[in-house]
Amino acid sequence: MTWKQVFTSSIGKKIVMALTGIFLITFLIVHMGVNACIFAMDGGEMFNKAAHFMGSTVLIRIAEIGLFAGIFIHIIQGIVLWYQNAQKRNIGYNIPMGNKGSKWYSRSMGLLGTILLLFFILHWYHFWIPSRFTHTGLNEIAIKNSGEVLDMFSLMKITFADLWVVIVYVFACGSLAFHLLHGFQSAFRTMGVGNKKWLGVVQAAGIGFSVLVPLVFAMMPISMYLGWVA
């Protein structure tokens, strides 16, 4: 398979989707772990330390380039595949099969991906751009063994003080859950996991991951808004 076929053929697109999807699953685990530091109940010290480490480490900053490339390639390829599959379904079936053929979220991956792209842009506007470039709304605070760091914890509290922002973030987490519910096991299937035993493990892990990770992410804005973290 040539490099051109990787991005143009149906099989190549699915492989790219699978590889970028697995990469983004790994990123979600890391991102969830860093953000979950807000629940340490130490005034945001652990979270600010973790955020400072992620923002000041050269290798992680370089990896961000690959992350953004992976996100956009995954979403663009996903929308293209979704559109092509939708065209085939319209031609192939005279009677809509609904959930008998596949789950609604499996048929709506393009829509879910578009929602997540719009959410990513909002999320970058709220946190990534201020932390990396403008420092708008951010103050520096002194933390033991870390020196002066940006107070990202306070920025989270300010951002999630608005109810509409919390609602949007929770809605995006719901979209992520359904996206992962299909995408997790689909990625491993594409990469060759077809054995019944291992496929069962992947499906079970996918369901658990699709529930746990979005739930933890959703609890962050909810907890901030309701004052459950200090």
Phi, psi and omega in degrees: 000125179281167179298325179296319180292331178302323183258354183242327181282157181298315180295317180299318179297319180293323178294317178299317178299317182294313182295314179292327178295315178296321176298317180289330175297317177298317179298320180299322179297314180295313182297319178297318180298318179294311183293330180294349178296344179295338182275007180289345178058043179237025180077015178091007183298311181297319179296315180296323176297314181295318180295321178295318179299316181294327183271344185250353181274124186301314183298323179290321178297322177293320180296335178300326179297315177295325179296311180296320177299316180298319180298310184291320177297317180299314183291315181296313178297323180295317179295319178298312179297318179299316180294316180296319179293323178296321178295318180295320180295321180295328180277323189279334186237124175278330180247121179301132183268344179058220183287351176292327179274316179196160180291153183300324182288334175291326179277351186244024183297326178295316179295315179297320178296322178294318177300316181293325177297315178297322178294318179302318180298316178295318180296318177297320179297319182288320192235311188290313180296313177299321184286332184260331189233295192277329185059022179296129179076010183246137173245157176265139177230154180268129178233135182305134178070002179234348180074213179277125180228158177287138183275076180292332180297316179294324177297321177297317181297319179293315182298316184270016172279343178269124184298321183296326178294317179299315180299315180298316181295318179293320177298318179296323178295323176296319178296321178297320181300313180290326178296316180290329182302325175265317189292325182300302183289330180294321180298315181287328174299314181299325182276007170108005178280098182237347178299134185302318181298308183288328178295323176297320178295316180297317180295317179295317179296322180296318179295314179299315180296318183293335178269311187293308186297308177298327179296315179297316178299318181294325182292340181293304178295324179298314181295321178295315183294321183273356178076029180278346177242147184228000000 
